[in-house]
Amino acid sequence: MELNLDRDLCFFDIEATGLNVVRDRIIQIAIIKYKKNGGEPEELSMLINPGIPISQEAYEVHGISAKDVSNKPTFQQVAEKIYDFIGNADLAGYNSNRFDVPLLMEEFARVGIEFDVSRRRTIDVQRIFYKMEPRTLKAALKFYTGQELEDAHDAMADVRATIDVFKGQIQRYNGIDYVDGDGHVHAAPINNNMQNLHDFTNDNRFVDATQKMRYDTKGKIVFNFGKYVGKEVAEVLYKDRQYYNWILNKEFSSQVKQMVKKLVKDYEKQLRDQK
């Protein structure tokens, strides 16, 4: 099955030192890039020295030890190669919106590279699966393709399984309506269109992956935490510079920091234009 692409699409998977997207580090990344103009997909796979300990819980999942990565390059040494390989492509993965994408953004931010996802589509294959058939990647592969997942939690094996599941989902749900938790019917949302799949796999109530900001009923971006919960982010941070600086200097994701900077800048411009 050929994917209907109007932009390059990178499927990727990350193994890490743990599950905290701000504190933990990448130890393995695998990417398969589909070109909008067709041709054979390109692959990139590498182990990375994280520079911090690998948690026992993470090791028990992926089996990558400190010894395995001790002589591997650091993320700083491979960041440009990864960035150039992805280029302007859209991103897809399994649980990628909540884990792989924000973790990759953090790693780029640490080495001074702004990895902007606001102009990319992000397709989370897990979200399609969990909405339509709530199970695991192994079960998804069996369900959609009849295949057994070998070498689970090896990054490249997981990427290949994710691609097979993704193609199986498009074929299986073509023409099938989705009924959400409120009983609303969405006409055949799963099809070979990357924009539709982006819309379906993203929770549009929230602005960022860590869900610190959300949209209110008027479409305004408001806080989803803390003392200003429900208040408009731009207006609050324009007036309360101490809180603005606190967010920029505390352990918030680079995505949140990028967004609050832009919101305050746009708010300041709006005020100037009104004068």
Backbone bond lengths (Angstrom), bond angles and torsions (degrees), N, CA, C in turn:
res aa  C-N    CA-C-N  psi(-1)  N-CA   C-N-CA  omega(-1)  CA-C   N-CA-C  phi
1 M - - - 1.465 - - 1.527 109.97 -
2 E 1.333 116.82 129.76 1.457 121.85 177.59 1.532 109.81 -88.74
3 L 1.324 116.44 132.68 1.462 120.41 176.71 1.526 109.58 -78.26
4 N 1.310 116.17 138.71 1.457 122.17 -179.09 1.532 108.58 -86.07
5 L 1.317 117.09 96.04 1.460 121.79 -172.81 1.514 112.31 -114.05
6 D 1.321 116.22 135.78 1.455 121.27 169.25 1.528 110.40 -112.14
7 R 1.332 115.33 5.52 1.459 123.05 178.04 1.525 106.99 -155.73
8 D 1.329 118.24 151.59 1.462 119.91 176.29 1.530 109.43 -57.33
9 L 1.324 116.49 150.68 1.465 122.04 -177.75 1.522 109.25 -133.20
10 C 1.339 116.42 121.76 1.462 122.27 179.23 1.527 110.23 -105.89
11 F 1.321 116.16 115.32 1.456 121.44 168.02 1.535 106.82 -85.31
12 F 1.331 117.74 132.87 1.458 117.71 179.80 1.524 111.53 -148.28
13 D 1.323 113.47 159.20 1.465 120.94 178.80 1.520 108.82 -141.72
14 I 1.319 115.42 144.12 1.464 121.67 -178.89 1.520 109.53 -124.42
15 E 1.338 115.75 136.95 1.459 121.37 165.62 1.518 106.29 -108.11
16 A 1.338 117.01 142.81 1.460 119.79 -170.00 1.527 111.99 -138.55
17 T 1.326 114.72 175.40 1.466 120.98 179.50 1.519 111.92 -73.58
18 G 1.315 116.93 -16.74 1.458 122.51 -179.33 1.511 110.03 -176.09
19 L 1.323 116.67 -163.83 1.463 121.28 -173.20 1.526 114.47 -106.89
20 N 1.331 118.21 0.27 1.463 121.11 -179.49 1.526 109.20 -86.85
21 V 1.333 117.03 114.70 1.468 120.28 -172.99 1.523 112.89 -69.09
22 V 1.327 117.61 -18.45 1.462 120.81 179.18 1.526 111.22 -91.66
23 R 1.329 117.66 -42.84 1.465 120.98 -173.52 1.522 113.82 -90.10
24 D 1.321 117.52 -33.44 1.459 119.89 -172.58 1.523 111.83 -82.85
25 R 1.335 115.25 170.26 1.460 121.74 -172.67 1.534 110.95 -129.80
26 I 1.307 115.57 155.76 1.464 122.01 178.22 1.529 109.98 -77.26
27 I 1.335 116.64 134.84 1.463 120.27 173.40 1.537 111.61 -117.28
28 Q 1.321 117.13 -16.51 1.461 120.85 174.15 1.521 108.97 -151.92
29 I 1.321 115.24 138.31 1.462 119.97 174.91 1.521 108.30 -136.44
30 A 1.310 115.85 139.46 1.461 122.07 176.38 1.526 108.32 -134.65
31 I 1.323 115.89 135.67 1.467 121.61 -176.89 1.527 109.45 -135.69
32 I 1.312 116.29 135.81 1.465 121.86 169.34 1.529 107.34 -121.10
33 K 1.314 115.20 122.04 1.463 121.12 -173.56 1.518 111.03 -107.65
34 Y 1.336 115.70 121.12 1.460 122.55 175.15 1.531 108.23 -96.92
35 K 1.331 116.07 129.88 1.462 121.52 -178.41 1.526 110.45 -89.42
36 K 1.313 115.87 141.78 1.468 120.20 -179.69 1.529 111.80 -63.99
37 N 1.324 115.32 -25.89 1.468 119.61 -179.16 1.523 112.94 -91.92
38 G 1.348 116.42 8.02 1.452 120.49 177.47 1.522 112.46 87.65
39 G 1.309 115.70 -163.58 1.453 120.59 -176.58 1.518 111.25 91.41
40 E 1.334 115.45 176.60 1.456 120.56 -179.25 1.527 110.89 -69.99
41 P 1.348 117.35 136.80 1.474 119.87 176.79 1.525 110.99 -62.00
42 E 1.323 116.69 148.66 1.463 122.55 176.54 1.527 109.30 -98.66
43 E 1.325 116.91 146.93 1.459 121.32 -176.77 1.525 111.21 -123.87
44 L 1.318 115.32 144.80 1.460 122.40 173.41 1.522 107.86 -140.32
45 S 1.339 116.77 128.31 1.459 120.63 179.81 1.513 108.70 -144.54
46 M 1.325 117.58 135.23 1.463 120.06 179.27 1.523 111.63 -157.79
47 L 1.327 114.13 150.71 1.459 122.12 169.54 1.519 107.78 -92.74
48 I 1.339 116.82 147.11 1.463 122.02 -174.61 1.525 109.52 -133.04
49 N 1.317 116.53 135.46 1.463 121.72 174.76 1.527 108.21 -77.06
50 P 1.341 118.75 115.22 1.456 120.41 -174.07 1.526 114.35 -78.44
51 G 1.313 116.65 -20.25 1.463 119.07 -178.93 1.517 114.24 78.83
52 I 1.329 117.25 0.29 1.460 122.42 176.43 1.528 108.22 -136.52
53 P 1.331 117.80 163.73 1.472 119.83 -179.13 1.530 112.63 -64.06
54 I 1.316 115.43 150.12 1.466 122.24 173.46 1.523 107.52 -92.66
55 S 1.315 116.98 124.77 1.465 119.73 -177.80 1.521 110.63 -64.85
56 Q 1.322 115.67 150.87 1.457 120.40 179.13 1.523 110.70 -61.68
57 E 1.330 116.22 -38.06 1.465 120.80 -179.49 1.529 110.69 -62.75
58 A 1.345 115.87 -41.24 1.463 119.56 179.07 1.523 110.73 -68.69
59 Y 1.321 116.49 -42.24 1.470 120.49 179.88 1.526 111.27 -59.71
60 E 1.330 116.27 -38.90 1.464 120.01 -179.39 1.523 111.81 -66.42
61 V 1.339 117.00 -22.06 1.465 121.03 178.26 1.527 111.36 -84.42
62 H 1.352 116.87 -52.89 1.471 118.95 -172.65 1.528 114.12 -103.02
63 G 1.326 118.56 -14.72 1.461 120.84 175.84 1.512 115.32 72.19
64 I 1.323 118.67 14.94 1.456 122.43 178.42 1.526 108.26 -94.50
65 S 1.326 116.76 120.66 1.460 121.54 -175.81 1.528 111.26 -98.49
66 A 1.329 115.61 169.29 1.467 120.90 176.15 1.519 110.92 -60.15
67 K 1.323 117.32 -35.16 1.463 121.97 178.74 1.531 110.82 -64.42
68 D 1.334 116.52 -36.78 1.466 120.87 -178.62 1.531 112.39 -62.90
69 V 1.326 116.72 -28.41 1.471 120.14 -174.41 1.527 113.19 -114.03
70 S 1.325 117.17 2.90 1.470 120.39 -173.89 1.528 112.48 -61.22
71 N 1.331 117.91 -34.10 1.464 120.68 -179.01 1.530 112.94 -103.39
72 K 1.329 116.61 13.38 1.461 120.92 -179.42 1.531 110.40 -89.42
73 P 1.323 117.86 160.35 1.471 120.00 179.40 1.520 112.16 -67.88
74 T 1.315 116.50 155.80 1.458 121.50 173.88 1.522 109.08 -79.07
75 F 1.324 116.45 167.49 1.463 118.89 179.23 1.523 110.54 -62.67
76 Q 1.312 116.88 -37.37 1.462 119.88 179.85 1.524 111.29 -58.35
77 Q 1.328 116.48 -35.29 1.459 120.79 -178.41 1.538 113.05 -74.46
78 V 1.321 117.46 -22.34 1.476 120.27 -177.74 1.528 112.83 -114.53
79 A 1.319 116.97 -0.18 1.468 120.49 -174.01 1.524 112.41 -57.62
80 E 1.324 117.22 -46.34 1.473 120.35 -178.51 1.524 110.77 -62.66
81 K 1.323 116.88 -39.27 1.468 120.67 -179.63 1.521 110.41 -63.77
82 I 1.333 117.09 -44.02 1.467 121.20 179.16 1.528 110.22 -65.96
83 Y 1.336 115.68 -44.82 1.467 121.13 -178.70 1.528 110.84 -60.70
84 D 1.330 116.40 -45.28 1.463 120.79 -179.21 1.524 110.98 -67.81
85 F 1.339 117.40 -36.93 1.465 120.59 -179.61 1.532 110.24 -63.90
86 I 1.328 116.76 -43.26 1.471 120.54 179.68 1.521 110.79 -69.28
87 G 1.312 116.46 -41.54 1.460 120.07 -179.59 1.515 112.00 59.66
88 N 1.336 116.34 -133.39 1.470 121.57 -179.87 1.527 112.49 -98.47
89 A 1.314 116.30 19.19 1.464 120.41 -173.96 1.522 112.74 -68.55
90 D 1.329 115.21 154.22 1.459 121.01 166.63 1.526 107.85 -71.37
91 L 1.339 116.01 164.98 1.461 121.02 -175.72 1.521 110.69 -122.19
92 A 1.331 115.88 142.18 1.460 120.73 177.37 1.524 108.85 -144.08
93 G 1.325 115.44 149.32 1.457 120.02 178.17 1.513 110.64 -174.24
94 Y 1.304 115.06 -169.17 1.461 121.17 -178.94 1.518 107.81 -112.69
95 N 1.334 117.29 112.73 1.474 124.33 -170.56 1.522 110.16 64.37
96 S 1.308 116.91 27.04 1.462 121.66 -174.19 1.521 113.45 -73.68
97 N 1.331 118.24 -31.39 1.462 119.58 -178.28 1.526 112.77 -66.59
98 R 1.342 116.05 -32.15 1.464 120.00 -177.10 1.530 112.65 -95.97
99 F 1.326 118.08 -19.04 1.466 118.97 -175.24 1.526 113.26 -127.75
100 D 1.325 117.82 -65.81 1.467 121.03 -171.14 1.530 112.87 -62.91
101 V 1.336 117.58 -45.49 1.466 120.22 -177.74 1.527 111.50 -64.76
102 P 1.360 119.47 -53.94 1.463 117.97 -179.96 1.528 113.63 -63.65
103 L 1.337 118.22 -33.86 1.457 120.03 178.12 1.526 111.04 -66.07
104 L 1.337 116.53 -41.93 1.461 120.22 177.19 1.530 110.66 -63.99
105 M 1.315 117.49 -39.25 1.466 121.01 177.30 1.529 111.17 -60.47
106 E 1.340 116.09 -41.39 1.466 120.36 179.32 1.525 111.06 -63.51
107 E 1.325 116.85 -44.09 1.456 119.97 -179.49 1.532 110.84 -62.18
108 F 1.337 116.89 -43.08 1.459 119.62 177.71 1.528 110.95 -63.39
109 A 1.336 116.48 -40.92 1.459 120.44 -177.94 1.534 111.17 -62.23
110 R 1.328 116.70 -36.47 1.469 120.01 -178.92 1.519 112.78 -64.59
111 V 1.328 116.50 -26.79 1.472 119.61 -179.05 1.529 111.35 -103.85
112 G 1.327 116.10 14.12 1.457 120.64 173.50 1.509 116.06 83.37
113 I 1.343 117.03 18.74 1.466 120.76 178.07 1.523 108.99 -109.24
114 E 1.324 116.92 123.61 1.461 120.30 177.56 1.531 108.61 -87.80
115 F 1.315 115.06 111.21 1.462 121.09 -179.52 1.523 107.63 -99.46
116 D 1.316 115.29 94.61 1.463 122.17 -173.41 1.525 110.36 -84.20
117 V 1.336 116.42 120.24 1.471 119.71 178.04 1.523 111.92 -102.09
118 S 1.320 117.33 -0.54 1.463 119.64 -175.65 1.527 112.37 -65.85
119 R 1.329 117.08 -23.65 1.464 120.62 179.68 1.521 112.50 -106.50
120 R 1.308 116.38 10.94 1.465 121.57 176.66 1.526 108.92 -110.84
121 R 1.314 116.16 148.67 1.455 119.77 167.92 1.525 107.68 -81.64
122 T 1.316 116.94 141.61 1.460 121.40 175.67 1.527 108.09 -123.87
123 I 1.313 115.91 117.23 1.471 121.65 -176.01 1.522 108.57 -110.82
124 D 1.315 115.63 119.31 1.465 121.06 -179.33 1.522 108.80 -103.37
125 V 1.327 115.79 106.66 1.466 121.47 -178.21 1.530 110.75 -62.28
126 Q 1.333 116.47 -32.32 1.465 119.36 178.16 1.527 111.63 -63.05
127 R 1.334 116.40 -37.50 1.465 119.97 -179.60 1.526 110.81 -64.72
128 I 1.338 117.15 -39.34 1.464 119.84 175.01 1.523 109.29 -60.78
129 F 1.319 115.28 -48.46 1.458 121.36 -177.02 1.521 111.68 -63.51
130 Y 1.337 116.72 -48.35 1.465 120.12 -176.99 1.522 112.35 -66.45
131 K 1.327 116.34 -31.75 1.459 118.78 177.98 1.527 111.53 -74.53
132 M 1.321 116.15 -37.10 1.455 120.29 -175.18 1.528 113.07 -96.25
133 E 1.318 117.68 -37.10 1.471 122.67 -177.99 1.525 108.59 -148.79
134 P 1.331 119.23 83.07 1.461 121.00 -172.14 1.531 114.66 -66.34
135 R 1.375 115.72 98.11 1.468 121.87 177.38 1.528 109.31 -148.61
136 T 1.358 117.36 -162.13 1.462 122.70 -179.18 1.527 111.22 -99.62
137 L 1.352 117.23 172.85 1.466 120.81 179.03 1.527 110.73 -61.07
138 K 1.324 117.51 -42.32 1.461 120.85 179.57 1.526 110.42 -61.09
139 A 1.339 115.12 -45.22 1.465 119.35 178.87 1.523 110.74 -67.89
140 A 1.334 116.41 -35.12 1.464 120.55 179.44 1.523 110.78 -62.43
141 L 1.334 116.24 -45.15 1.455 120.03 179.79 1.526 110.90 -62.10
142 K 1.323 116.64 -42.62 1.459 121.34 178.72 1.525 110.31 -65.01
143 F 1.328 115.43 -42.28 1.466 121.00 -175.45 1.525 111.84 -67.30
144 Y 1.337 116.47 -45.44 1.462 120.16 -172.97 1.525 113.77 -88.13
145 T 1.344 117.10 -26.09 1.467 118.64 -173.59 1.524 113.56 -125.74
146 G 1.333 117.29 -15.18 1.457 120.35 -176.12 1.516 113.11 79.43
147 Q 1.349 116.94 3.93 1.463 121.01 -178.67 1.533 110.85 -87.84
148 E 1.337 115.87 156.35 1.454 122.03 171.76 1.531 107.99 -99.00
149 L 1.325 116.25 138.81 1.470 120.61 -179.68 1.521 109.96 -82.89
150 E 1.327 115.84 114.81 1.464 121.35 175.59 1.526 108.79 -96.59
151 D 1.338 116.64 149.25 1.473 122.26 177.96 1.523 111.67 56.03
152 A 1.333 116.55 46.38 1.466 120.18 178.02 1.521 110.10 -56.69
153 H 1.325 115.38 140.50 1.464 124.76 179.18 1.522 113.41 73.43
154 D 1.320 117.64 8.63 1.455 119.75 158.75 1.522 105.23 -83.28
155 A 1.332 117.23 128.67 1.464 120.12 -169.60 1.518 112.80 -56.75
156 M 1.334 118.14 -46.26 1.462 119.86 -177.22 1.528 111.51 -68.41
157 A 1.336 116.86 -37.61 1.468 119.69 177.27 1.523 110.09 -63.48
158 D 1.344 116.59 -39.30 1.463 120.50 179.03 1.522 111.53 -67.40
159 V 1.332 117.03 -37.68 1.471 120.11 177.80 1.525 110.18 -63.31
160 R 1.337 116.51 -46.22 1.465 119.72 -179.50 1.534 110.47 -61.88
161 A 1.339 116.66 -41.78 1.459 120.19 178.78 1.521 110.38 -64.16
162 T 1.337 116.59 -40.28 1.467 120.98 179.60 1.519 111.23 -61.40
163 I 1.338 117.19 -41.84 1.468 121.20 178.84 1.529 110.40 -63.22
164 D 1.328 117.04 -44.10 1.462 120.75 179.21 1.527 111.21 -62.44
165 V 1.354 115.60 -41.79 1.464 120.02 177.89 1.526 110.57 -63.74
166 F 1.328 116.38 -43.95 1.462 122.06 -179.09 1.525 111.17 -58.09
167 K 1.319 116.67 -48.18 1.467 120.60 179.84 1.538 110.55 -64.98
168 G 1.351 115.82 -38.44 1.462 119.53 178.23 1.513 112.12 -64.94
169 Q 1.346 116.66 -36.12 1.466 120.82 178.74 1.525 111.02 -65.31
170 I 1.327 116.90 -44.34 1.462 120.60 -179.47 1.527 110.55 -60.37
171 Q 1.321 115.53 -42.69 1.462 119.58 -179.79 1.527 111.70 -69.69
172 R 1.334 116.74 -42.20 1.465 120.35 -175.14 1.525 112.35 -69.76
173 Y 1.345 117.34 -40.03 1.464 120.49 -172.19 1.522 113.77 -99.11
174 N 1.315 117.61 5.94 1.460 120.39 177.33 1.529 110.05 -59.18
175 G 1.328 115.73 119.93 1.462 120.97 178.76 1.521 114.48 85.56
176 I 1.338 118.49 0.87 1.473 121.80 -178.96 1.526 109.88 -98.48
177 D 1.332 116.91 129.78 1.456 121.76 179.02 1.529 110.91 -75.42
178 Y 1.334 115.55 155.21 1.465 121.89 176.29 1.525 108.45 -113.17
179 V 1.335 116.68 129.96 1.464 122.31 176.16 1.515 107.50 -107.35
180 D 1.351 117.59 117.12 1.462 120.25 -176.93 1.523 111.32 -81.18
181 G 1.327 116.29 -178.64 1.461 121.69 -175.38 1.511 114.33 -63.47
182 D 1.329 117.03 -21.11 1.465 121.10 178.61 1.521 112.30 -93.90
183 G 1.319 116.99 5.69 1.454 120.66 178.85 1.515 114.73 84.02
184 H 1.331 117.27 6.71 1.456 120.36 178.70 1.532 110.33 -79.48
185 V 1.309 115.88 136.15 1.464 121.25 -178.46 1.522 109.38 -95.51
186 H 1.352 115.35 128.26 1.464 121.78 176.98 1.530 106.86 -112.46
187 A 1.315 114.99 119.38 1.467 120.50 -172.62 1.524 111.95 -69.53
188 A 1.327 115.62 114.99 1.476 124.74 172.12 1.528 113.49 35.47
189 P 1.336 118.23 66.54 1.464 119.66 -175.75 1.524 114.77 -77.02
190 I 1.351 117.15 -17.97 1.468 120.31 -177.88 1.517 109.40 -96.53
191 N 1.331 115.29 108.45 1.464 120.66 178.66 1.522 108.86 -152.66
192 N 1.293 116.68 176.30 1.469 121.62 -174.79 1.519 110.87 -81.80
193 N 1.331 115.11 58.08 1.461 122.19 179.74 1.524 107.62 -138.16
194 M 1.329 117.72 116.55 1.462 121.00 -171.43 1.528 112.81 -67.62
195 Q 1.335 117.76 -32.56 1.458 119.80 178.09 1.530 110.54 -66.01
196 N 1.335 116.97 -43.73 1.463 120.53 178.37 1.516 111.63 -61.71
197 L 1.346 116.79 -39.79 1.460 120.80 -179.33 1.522 111.09 -72.09
198 H 1.316 117.03 -34.44 1.475 120.97 172.66 1.515 110.10 -59.31
199 D 1.341 116.43 -49.05 1.465 120.94 -179.16 1.527 111.35 -62.33
200 F 1.325 116.92 -38.77 1.462 121.06 -176.50 1.527 112.30 -71.47
201 T 1.328 117.69 -34.71 1.464 120.50 -173.50 1.522 113.59 -94.25
202 N 1.322 117.74 -1.25 1.459 120.35 176.77 1.521 110.43 -108.83
203 D 1.323 115.51 138.74 1.464 121.45 176.66 1.517 107.77 -85.80
204 N 1.310 116.33 101.83 1.458 121.09 -172.76 1.523 114.19 -72.63
205 R 1.344 117.11 -2.84 1.465 118.65 175.32 1.524 111.39 -72.45
206 F 1.340 116.07 -27.74 1.450 120.40 -175.16 1.520 111.16 -107.28
207 V 1.331 115.51 148.43 1.456 121.72 -175.33 1.523 111.36 -91.61
208 D 1.340 116.91 -32.22 1.460 120.90 -175.98 1.519 110.28 -128.34
209 A 1.333 115.65 164.04 1.466 121.41 -175.51 1.523 112.67 -65.35
210 T 1.338 117.54 -31.35 1.467 120.57 -179.00 1.529 112.23 -87.16
211 Q 1.328 116.69 0.11 1.471 123.69 174.37 1.529 113.26 60.99
212 K 1.327 115.76 36.76 1.468 120.66 175.66 1.527 111.67 -82.36
213 M 1.343 116.08 -20.74 1.462 120.96 178.97 1.522 109.72 -132.55
214 R 1.322 116.35 148.85 1.456 121.14 -179.75 1.524 109.51 -144.08
215 Y 1.329 115.27 171.57 1.457 121.05 175.98 1.527 109.05 -93.57
216 D 1.335 116.94 137.50 1.460 119.52 173.11 1.527 109.76 -87.84
217 T 1.317 116.38 -175.33 1.472 120.54 -175.01 1.524 112.69 -66.55
218 K 1.348 117.12 -17.51 1.455 121.31 179.09 1.526 112.05 -97.38
219 G 1.331 116.26 2.99 1.450 119.86 179.94 1.519 114.18 85.40
220 K 1.331 116.93 6.90 1.455 121.23 177.63 1.526 110.01 -80.99
221 I 1.334 117.10 146.18 1.462 121.47 176.71 1.517 108.51 -85.04
222 V 1.336 115.74 119.55 1.467 121.24 -175.95 1.528 109.82 -124.79
223 F 1.336 114.94 163.12 1.458 120.13 177.45 1.526 110.71 -70.34
224 N 1.316 115.26 143.53 1.460 121.60 177.10 1.529 110.96 -113.40
225 F 1.352 115.72 16.22 1.464 120.62 -179.52 1.533 108.96 -157.42
226 G 1.335 115.49 166.58 1.456 122.17 168.80 1.515 116.21 72.68
227 K 1.318 114.54 -166.21 1.469 121.00 -172.57 1.525 112.89 -71.14
228 Y 1.327 117.43 -17.99 1.460 120.89 179.52 1.528 112.35 -105.97
229 V 1.317 117.78 21.45 1.455 120.62 -177.56 1.529 110.24 -54.47
230 G 1.342 116.26 130.73 1.459 121.20 -179.22 1.517 114.16 87.85
231 K 1.342 117.74 -10.11 1.461 121.63 -179.19 1.535 110.42 -91.08
232 E 1.337 115.92 149.98 1.454 120.37 -178.16 1.524 110.96 -65.04
233 V 1.316 116.48 126.24 1.465 122.10 -173.94 1.519 111.74 -61.87
234 A 1.323 117.35 -50.40 1.462 121.22 -174.53 1.525 111.96 -59.42
235 E 1.313 116.82 -47.86 1.469 120.84 -177.90 1.524 111.14 -65.87
236 V 1.334 116.41 -43.81 1.471 120.44 -179.03 1.528 110.68 -61.35
237 L 1.325 117.11 -48.46 1.456 120.14 -174.61 1.530 112.44 -74.27
238 Y 1.321 116.91 -25.44 1.465 119.90 173.73 1.532 110.06 -66.19
239 K 1.320 116.41 -39.60 1.473 121.03 -177.70 1.526 112.49 -84.86
240 D 1.333 116.56 -36.21 1.467 120.54 -176.87 1.529 109.21 -107.03
241 R 1.331 116.52 82.95 1.459 121.06 -176.52 1.538 112.06 -68.34
242 Q 1.314 116.18 -26.17 1.457 118.96 176.89 1.534 110.66 -64.45
243 Y 1.319 116.58 -41.37 1.469 121.20 178.57 1.535 110.11 -69.65
244 Y 1.325 115.65 -37.96 1.471 121.13 177.26 1.532 110.25 -59.57
245 N 1.324 116.40 -48.98 1.466 120.60 179.84 1.523 111.58 -66.80
246 W 1.324 116.83 -32.64 1.470 121.23 178.03 1.530 109.80 -62.34
247 I 1.339 116.88 -43.85 1.467 120.47 178.89 1.528 110.64 -63.37
248 L 1.341 116.49 -42.84 1.465 120.06 -177.28 1.526 112.85 -67.94
249 N 1.325 117.35 -23.49 1.463 120.98 -175.87 1.517 114.53 -106.90
250 K 1.332 117.35 -3.77 1.454 120.27 179.63 1.527 110.30 -101.71
251 E 1.323 116.13 -177.47 1.463 121.48 -172.18 1.527 111.66 -84.05
252 F 1.338 114.65 61.93 1.454 120.89 170.80 1.523 107.68 -101.28
253 S 1.325 116.01 157.04 1.464 119.84 -178.36 1.524 110.36 -65.64
254 S 1.341 115.82 155.68 1.467 120.14 177.59 1.521 110.37 -62.99
255 Q 1.337 117.67 -29.00 1.466 120.98 177.84 1.520 110.38 -63.48
256 V 1.348 117.24 -45.28 1.467 121.47 177.91 1.524 109.70 -61.52
257 K 1.314 117.75 -44.72 1.464 121.08 -178.24 1.522 111.34 -64.37
258 Q 1.338 117.01 -41.62 1.469 120.54 176.39 1.522 110.41 -59.20
259 M 1.323 115.90 -43.71 1.461 120.42 -174.18 1.518 112.41 -71.08
260 V 1.345 118.12 -40.56 1.468 118.73 -179.46 1.521 110.48 -68.27
261 K 1.323 117.90 -34.76 1.468 120.25 175.77 1.527 110.04 -60.74
262 K 1.327 116.25 -46.17 1.461 120.73 -178.94 1.523 111.28 -66.09
263 L 1.338 117.07 -41.18 1.467 120.42 -179.25 1.523 111.45 -62.93
264 V 1.321 116.82 -43.26 1.468 120.12 179.78 1.525 110.34 -68.21
265 K 1.333 116.88 -40.89 1.468 120.36 178.54 1.529 111.09 -61.69
266 D 1.324 116.80 -44.38 1.470 120.91 179.50 1.531 110.77 -66.32
267 Y 1.324 116.40 -36.35 1.476 120.56 179.72 1.533 110.14 -66.48
268 E 1.327 116.27 -41.35 1.469 120.80 178.22 1.530 110.34 -62.63
269 K 1.325 116.22 -42.17 1.484 120.37 178.40 1.517 110.61 -63.99
270 Q 1.313 116.81 -39.54 1.459 120.55 179.06 1.532 111.32 -62.25
271 L 1.318 115.77 -40.71 1.466 119.81 178.09 1.533 111.67 -65.83
272 R 1.332 116.29 -40.89 1.470 119.73 178.66 1.529 111.11 -63.66
273 D 1.336 116.46 -40.91 1.465 120.51 -179.66 1.513 113.30 -66.12
274 Q 1.330 116.40 -24.64 1.459 120.63 -179.62 1.516 112.90 -79.79
275 K 1.331 116.01 -16.41 1.495 119.54 -178.44 1.522 110.88 -78.12
